[in-house]
Amino acid sequence: MKKLIVANWKMNPDSFSRAELLVRAVQKTAASSKNAKVVLCLPYPWLTDISHKKHKGLSFGAQNVFWENSGAYTGEVSPAMLKNSGVEYVIIGHSERRKWLGETDEMINKRVKAALKTGLKVILCVGEGIEIRKKGLSAAKKFVKNQLQKDLKNFPSSKLQALSSYLVIAYEPVWAIGTGKADKPEDTVEMAKFIKSLLAAKPYTLNPNVLYGGSVTFRNAGSLLQYKEINGALVGGASIKSKEFIKIIRAAG
């Protein structure tokens, strides 16, 4: 199975021409990779102009989505808009949105349901802060379990199972994001096993891919992606440095 390598460009770059250059820079490597599926999650202003076009070897994602398909919701973008623009994936519940935009688990739950219902593939982000992690991996697991239970709450099991291939979990320990200090691969493997075990049980009965995110670089990508339990990576800052991101794609094998 191919590793899923997701680029989260966040609020970068500052021009469409630079966005196009980044896409072109990684496309050839993505298209020729036998072991990686590459998804680029662009800011809204650049996303639809690029996602409408065919780019061999690349899929595109949004960095967020609203939970209604139309209506008086100024500033929001609907699942239907994304789907009709050639967008395949959407990141939901990123810790930066939880922190800076005040997104709650209830809001995230509604976004997940709406996106899956529309046929978008969801990359659901979960992960603990440093105060939790200082208490140990068991405390981190408890925190992540609580997030997942809230973010997937009241989803009809039959529908969730039918859409299970559309749900991806990104484990992103908040303390690792943007700090340059990635999680230990062996700890990420243990967390990935825990997440898969949790979601394999009732009421979910799912078998989602689990990605790692949090200071992923070309230096540590290989040590993370070598494990079968880690199905890919959600890459932040390194994804807007084309040479580094290409090395991360190649680290998939």
Buried (B, 14 or more C-beta within 10 A) or exposed (E): EBBBBBBBBBEBBEEEEEBBEBBEBBBEBBEEBEBBBBBBBBBEEBBBEBBEEEBEBBBBBBBBBBBBEEEEEEEEBBBBBBBEBBBBBBBBBBBBBBEEEEBEBEBBBBBBBBBBBBEBBBBBBBBBBEEBBEEEBEBBBBBBBEBBBBBBEEBEEEEBBEBBEBBBBBBBBBBBBEEEEBBEBEBBBBBBBBBBEBBEEEBBEBEBBBBBBBBBBBBBBBBBBEBEBBBBBBBBBBBBBBEBBBBBBBBBE
